Amino acid sequence: MTAYFIRRLLLIIPTFIGITVMVFAITRFVPGGPVERIIANARQMQAMGNTGGGGGLSDESRAGAGQPLSEEQIERLKAYYGFDKPILESYYLWLLKVLKWDLGTSTRYYDPVWQTIRERIPISLYFGLLTLIMVYGVCIPLGIAKAIYHKSGFDNLSSIIIFTGYAIPGWVAGVIFLVLFASKHDIFPLGGLTSDLFVLMTPMEKVKDVVWHTILPLLSYVIGSFTVMTLLMKNTLMDTLSADYVRTAIAKGLSFRQAIFRHALRNSLIPIATHFGNNISVILMGSFLIEKVFNINGMGLLGYESVVDRDYPMVMGILVISSLLFMLGNILSDICVAIVDPRVRFK
């Protein structure tokens, strides 16, 4: 088993290189990068200056109005942002910096990428942990109950509710929540994580304020996860209950509930354990659209704004962290499976 996990750790290296090379190449070919944005801003300022300066423009001024920067200035900008070298050479230089944990400087915030990401991580971690606790804390008992009372009124009604939630994307549910409970009835705030006067509140008032701002985003996070985890728990438990060893345990005198909690439940948790490690990246990265809807300054909103503004150093920095977390999460999933089921042997 030790050799298996060592191989899995070593496979992180080529997988990481493959992911980052592909995205790095895409960022070089997608139009609208930082150099193009600077040229567009300079062109806009030039147009405003020409408009404010009157109509007496010379023919030479009109001819140069299309390109506000000289070729030398453009080449300097390309060199500054690393666009003056071939893709593989630029990627190699970027990778050397990453190995030193230097993720570069944001072209949008003009701050170190890691510093900006580090400031946003606690917010996404807060929502991610709450989501994880709610999903596992509700879905596992609910799935067990649905398996025990299969085809009952409780099972049918709960299935309708969770399938309705699954059909609605989290960010759409967030918009609905804001319209109904924030805009129309003014029960919850329209967005953010704290109120404007948060610094003037007492400690207890601060806690209440954060909780008040957390409810709607948290519901949006978990609304889609309930269906998958609940039905996974239910279906796996029902398959396990039909196994011969469970029927034998019941035939020897164990009650149905004892057979579930003493024999069937642990084996039914194996598929749940395989998903546990993969949730690590979700915990830290948050959700792009949900954080955008609720204006929460977490990793999701940072990633969304970085993609829209073509902040390539920030995009690559977020990719580095998310890809590493996802690959480590896969290994953690295997460890969780081995803990739940001692029969598992990785070779």
C-alpha positions as CSV (number, residue, x, y, z in Angstrom):
1,M,0.0,0.0,0.0
2,T,2.9,2.4,0.8
3,A,4.3,1.8,-2.7
4,Y,0.9,2.6,-4.2
5,F,0.6,6.0,-2.5
6,I,4.2,6.8,-3.4
7,R,3.4,6.2,-7.1
8,R,0.3,8.3,-6.8
9,L,2.3,11.2,-5.3
10,L,4.9,10.9,-8.1
11,L,2.1,11.0,-10.7
12,I,1.1,14.5,-9.4
13,I,4.2,15.9,-11.2
14,P,3.4,14.9,-14.8
15,T,-0.3,15.6,-14.2
16,F,0.4,19.0,-12.8
17,I,2.7,19.9,-15.7
18,G,0.1,18.7,-18.3
19,I,-2.7,20.8,-16.7
20,T,-0.6,24.0,-16.4
21,V,1.0,23.7,-19.8
22,M,-2.5,23.5,-21.4
23,V,-3.9,26.5,-19.6
24,F,-0.7,28.5,-19.9
25,A,-0.9,28.0,-23.7
26,I,-4.5,29.0,-23.8
27,T,-3.8,32.3,-21.9
28,R,-1.2,33.1,-24.6
29,F,-3.7,32.7,-27.5
30,V,-6.8,34.2,-26.0
31,P,-7.2,37.9,-27.1
32,G,-7.8,40.7,-24.7
33,G,-4.7,40.2,-22.4
34,P,-3.1,42.9,-20.2
35,V,-1.2,44.5,-23.2
36,E,-4.3,44.7,-25.3
37,R,-6.2,46.2,-22.3
38,I,-3.5,48.9,-21.8
39,I,-3.6,49.8,-25.5
40,A,-7.5,50.0,-25.4
41,N,-7.3,52.2,-22.3
42,A,-4.7,54.5,-23.9
43,R,-6.8,54.7,-27.1
44,Q,-9.9,55.6,-25.1
45,M,-8.0,58.3,-23.2
46,Q,-6.6,59.6,-26.5
47,A,-10.1,59.8,-28.0
48,M,-11.4,61.7,-25.0
49,G,-8.5,64.1,-25.2
50,N,-9.0,64.7,-28.9
51,T,-12.8,65.2,-28.3
52,G,-12.1,67.7,-25.6
53,G,-9.4,69.5,-27.6
54,G,-11.7,70.7,-30.3
55,G,-12.0,69.7,-33.9
56,G,-8.8,71.2,-35.2
57,L,-6.9,68.0,-35.6
58,S,-4.1,67.7,-38.2
59,D,-4.0,64.9,-40.7
60,E,-1.0,63.4,-38.9
61,S,-2.9,63.3,-35.6
62,R,-5.8,61.6,-37.2
63,A,-3.5,59.0,-38.8
64,G,-1.8,58.2,-35.4
65,A,-5.1,58.1,-33.5
66,G,-5.6,54.4,-34.1
67,Q,-2.4,53.4,-32.3
68,P,-1.7,55.5,-29.1
69,L,1.5,53.5,-28.2
70,S,4.6,53.2,-30.2
71,E,6.1,49.8,-31.2
72,E,8.9,50.2,-28.7
73,Q,6.4,50.8,-25.9
74,I,4.3,47.8,-26.9
75,E,7.5,45.6,-27.0
76,R,8.4,46.8,-23.5
77,L,4.9,45.9,-22.2
78,K,5.2,42.4,-23.8
79,A,8.6,42.0,-22.1
80,Y,7.2,43.2,-18.8
81,Y,4.3,40.7,-18.9
82,G,6.4,37.9,-20.4
83,F,4.8,37.8,-23.8
84,D,8.0,38.4,-25.7
85,K,9.3,34.8,-25.5
86,P,8.1,31.5,-27.0
87,I,5.4,29.7,-25.0
88,L,7.6,26.8,-23.8
89,E,10.3,29.2,-22.7
90,S,7.8,31.4,-20.9
91,Y,6.3,28.4,-19.2
92,Y,9.7,27.1,-18.1
93,L,10.5,30.5,-16.5
94,W,7.0,30.6,-14.9
95,L,7.5,27.0,-13.5
96,L,10.8,27.9,-12.0
97,K,9.1,30.7,-10.1
98,V,6.3,28.4,-9.0
99,L,8.8,26.0,-7.5
100,K,9.9,28.8,-5.3
101,W,6.3,29.6,-4.6
102,D,6.4,32.8,-6.5
103,L,3.1,32.9,-8.3
104,G,3.9,36.3,-9.9
105,T,2.2,39.7,-9.7
106,S,-1.5,40.3,-10.5
107,T,-2.1,42.5,-13.6
108,R,-5.4,43.7,-12.1
109,Y,-4.5,44.3,-8.4
110,Y,-0.7,44.9,-8.9
111,D,-0.1,42.8,-5.8
112,P,1.7,39.5,-5.4
113,V,-0.7,36.7,-6.5
114,W,-0.2,34.5,-3.4
115,Q,-0.8,37.5,-1.1
116,T,-4.1,38.2,-2.8
117,I,-5.2,34.5,-2.8
118,R,-4.2,34.1,0.9
119,E,-6.5,37.0,1.9
120,R,-9.4,35.3,0.2
121,I,-8.9,31.7,1.4
122,P,-10.4,32.2,4.9
123,I,-13.8,33.3,3.4
124,S,-14.0,30.3,1.0
125,L,-12.8,28.0,3.7
126,Y,-15.5,29.2,6.0
127,F,-18.3,28.5,3.5
128,G,-16.6,25.3,2.3
129,L,-16.4,23.8,5.8
130,L,-20.0,24.7,6.6
131,T,-21.1,23.2,3.3
132,L,-19.2,20.0,4.0
133,I,-20.7,19.7,7.5
134,M,-24.2,20.3,6.3
135,V,-24.0,18.0,3.3
136,Y,-22.5,15.0,5.2
137,G,-24.4,15.8,8.4
138,V,-27.8,15.8,6.6
139,C,-27.3,13.5,3.6
140,I,-26.0,10.4,5.4
141,P,-28.8,10.2,8.0
142,L,-31.3,11.2,5.3
143,G,-30.0,8.5,2.9
144,I,-30.2,5.9,5.7
145,A,-33.7,6.9,6.5
146,K,-34.8,6.7,2.8
147,A,-33.3,3.3,2.5
148,I,-35.1,2.0,5.6
149,Y,-38.4,3.5,4.6
150,H,-38.0,2.8,0.9
151,K,-41.2,3.6,-1.2
152,S,-42.9,5.1,1.8
153,G,-44.6,8.5,1.8
154,F,-41.4,10.0,3.5
155,D,-39.2,8.5,0.8
156,N,-41.3,9.8,-2.1
157,L,-41.8,13.3,-0.6
158,S,-38.1,13.7,0.2
159,S,-37.2,12.5,-3.3
160,I,-39.4,15.2,-4.8
161,I,-37.8,17.9,-2.7
162,I,-34.2,16.9,-3.3
163,F,-34.7,16.4,-7.0
164,T,-36.3,19.8,-7.3
165,G,-33.2,21.3,-5.6
166,Y,-30.9,19.3,-7.9
167,A,-32.7,20.7,-11.0
168,I,-31.9,24.3,-9.9
169,P,-28.3,25.4,-10.2
170,G,-26.9,26.9,-7.0
171,W,-26.4,30.4,-8.4
172,V,-29.9,30.4,-9.8
173,A,-31.2,29.4,-6.4
174,G,-29.2,32.3,-5.0
175,V,-30.8,34.8,-7.3
176,I,-34.3,33.4,-6.3
177,F,-33.4,33.7,-2.6
178,L,-32.2,37.3,-3.1
179,V,-35.4,38.3,-4.9
180,L,-37.7,36.6,-2.5
181,F,-36.0,37.0,0.9
182,A,-33.8,40.1,0.4
183,S,-35.4,42.3,-2.1
184,K,-39.1,41.6,-1.7
185,H,-39.4,40.9,2.0
186,D,-36.1,42.3,3.3
187,I,-35.5,39.4,5.7
188,F,-31.9,38.8,4.7
189,P,-29.2,41.2,3.3
190,L,-28.6,41.6,-0.5
191,G,-25.0,40.4,-0.4
192,G,-21.6,40.6,1.3
193,L,-20.5,38.8,4.4
194,T,-20.9,41.7,6.9
195,S,-22.9,44.9,7.3
196,D,-21.5,48.4,6.8
197,L,-21.3,49.1,10.5
198,F,-19.7,45.8,11.4
199,V,-16.6,47.3,13.0
200,L,-18.9,49.3,15.5
201,M,-20.8,46.2,16.7
202,T,-20.2,44.2,19.9
203,P,-18.8,40.7,19.6
204,M,-22.2,39.0,19.9
205,E,-23.7,41.4,17.3
206,K,-20.8,40.6,14.9
207,V,-21.6,36.9,15.2
208,K,-25.3,37.4,14.6
209,D,-24.4,39.7,11.6
210,V,-22.1,37.1,10.0
211,V,-24.7,34.3,10.5
212,W,-27.4,36.6,9.0
213,H,-25.3,37.1,5.9
214,T,-24.3,33.4,5.7
215,I,-27.7,31.7,5.5
216,L,-28.7,32.4,1.9
217,P,-25.2,31.7,0.3
218,L,-24.9,28.6,2.4
219,L,-28.3,27.3,1.1
220,S,-27.2,28.0,-2.4
221,Y,-24.0,26.0,-1.9
222,V,-25.7,22.9,-0.5
223,I,-28.9,22.8,-2.5
224,G,-27.4,20.8,-5.4
225,S,-25.2,18.5,-3.3
226,F,-28.0,17.0,-1.3
227,T,-29.4,14.9,-4.1
228,V,-26.2,13.2,-5.2
229,M,-25.0,12.4,-1.7
230,T,-28.4,11.4,-0.3
231,L,-29.2,9.0,-3.2
232,L,-25.7,7.7,-3.2
233,M,-26.1,6.8,0.5
234,K,-29.5,5.3,0.0
235,N,-28.8,3.2,-3.1
236,T,-25.5,1.9,-1.7
237,L,-27.2,0.9,1.6
238,M,-30.0,-0.8,-0.2
239,D,-27.5,-2.8,-2.3
240,T,-25.6,-3.8,0.8
241,L,-28.9,-4.8,2.6
242,S,-29.6,-7.3,-0.2
243,A,-26.2,-9.0,0.3
244,D,-26.1,-12.5,1.6
245,Y,-24.1,-11.7,4.8
246,V,-26.8,-9.2,5.9
247,R,-29.6,-11.6,5.3
248,T,-27.7,-14.3,7.2
249,A,-27.2,-11.9,10.1
250,I,-31.0,-11.2,10.2
251,A,-31.8,-14.9,9.9
252,K,-29.5,-15.5,13.0
253,G,-31.7,-13.2,15.1
254,L,-30.4,-9.7,14.6
255,S,-33.1,-7.1,14.1
256,F,-33.3,-5.1,10.9
257,R,-31.8,-2.0,12.5
258,Q,-29.0,-3.9,14.1
259,A,-28.1,-5.5,10.8
260,I,-27.9,-2.0,9.3
261,F,-25.8,-0.3,11.9
262,R,-23.6,-3.2,12.8
263,H,-22.9,-4.7,9.4
264,A,-24.3,-2.9,6.4
265,L,-23.6,0.8,7.2
266,R,-19.8,0.6,7.2
267,N,-19.6,-1.0,3.8
268,S,-22.2,1.5,2.5
269,L,-19.9,4.4,3.5
270,I,-17.2,3.4,0.9
271,P,-18.6,5.4,-2.0
272,I,-19.2,8.4,0.4
273,A,-15.5,8.1,1.4
274,T,-14.4,8.2,-2.2
275,H,-16.0,11.7,-2.6
276,F,-14.5,13.1,0.6
277,G,-11.1,13.9,-0.6
278,N,-12.4,15.5,-3.8
279,N,-14.3,18.0,-1.8
280,I,-11.1,19.6,-0.5
281,S,-10.6,21.7,-3.7
282,V,-14.3,22.7,-3.6
283,I,-13.9,23.8,0.1
284,L,-11.1,26.2,-0.7
285,M,-12.0,27.3,-4.2
286,G,-15.7,28.1,-3.5
287,S,-18.1,28.7,-6.3
288,F,-17.5,31.3,-9.0
289,L,-21.1,32.2,-9.7
290,I,-22.5,31.9,-6.2
291,E,-19.9,34.3,-4.8
292,K,-20.5,36.6,-7.7
293,V,-24.3,36.6,-7.0
294,F,-23.8,37.3,-3.3
295,N,-20.8,39.6,-3.8
296,I,-18.6,37.5,-1.4
297,N,-14.9,38.2,-1.7
298,G,-13.8,34.6,-1.7
299,M,-11.7,32.5,-4.0
300,G,-14.6,31.9,-6.4
301,L,-15.2,35.6,-7.0
302,L,-11.5,36.2,-7.3
303,G,-11.3,33.5,-10.0
304,Y,-14.3,34.9,-11.8
305,E,-12.9,38.4,-11.9
306,S,-9.5,37.2,-12.9
307,V,-10.9,35.3,-15.9
308,V,-13.1,38.3,-17.0
309,D,-10.2,40.8,-16.7
310,R,-7.6,38.5,-18.3
311,D,-5.5,38.6,-15.1
312,Y,-3.4,35.6,-16.3
313,P,-0.9,35.5,-13.3
314,M,-3.9,35.3,-11.0
315,V,-5.6,32.7,-13.1
316,M,-2.5,30.5,-13.2
317,G,-2.0,31.0,-9.4
318,I,-5.5,29.8,-8.7
319,L,-5.0,26.9,-11.1
320,V,-1.8,25.9,-9.3
321,I,-3.6,25.7,-5.9
322,S,-6.8,24.1,-7.2
323,S,-5.1,21.4,-9.2
324,L,-2.7,20.5,-6.4
325,L,-5.6,20.3,-4.0
326,F,-7.7,18.2,-6.4
327,M,-4.9,15.7,-6.9
328,L,-4.1,15.5,-3.2
329,G,-7.8,15.1,-2.6
330,N,-7.9,12.0,-4.8
331,I,-5.1,10.4,-2.8
332,L,-7.0,11.3,0.4
333,S,-10.1,9.6,-1.0
334,D,-8.1,6.4,-1.4
335,I,-6.9,6.7,2.2
336,C,-10.5,7.2,3.4
337,V,-11.6,4.1,1.5
338,A,-8.8,2.1,3.1
339,I,-9.8,3.3,6.5
340,V,-13.5,2.5,6.0
341,D,-12.9,-0.9,4.4
342,P,-9.9,-2.8,5.8
343,R,-10.3,-5.4,3.0
344,V,-9.1,-2.8,0.4
345,R,-5.5,-3.5,-0.8
346,F,-3.9,-1.0,-3.2
347,K,-1.5,-2.6,-5.6
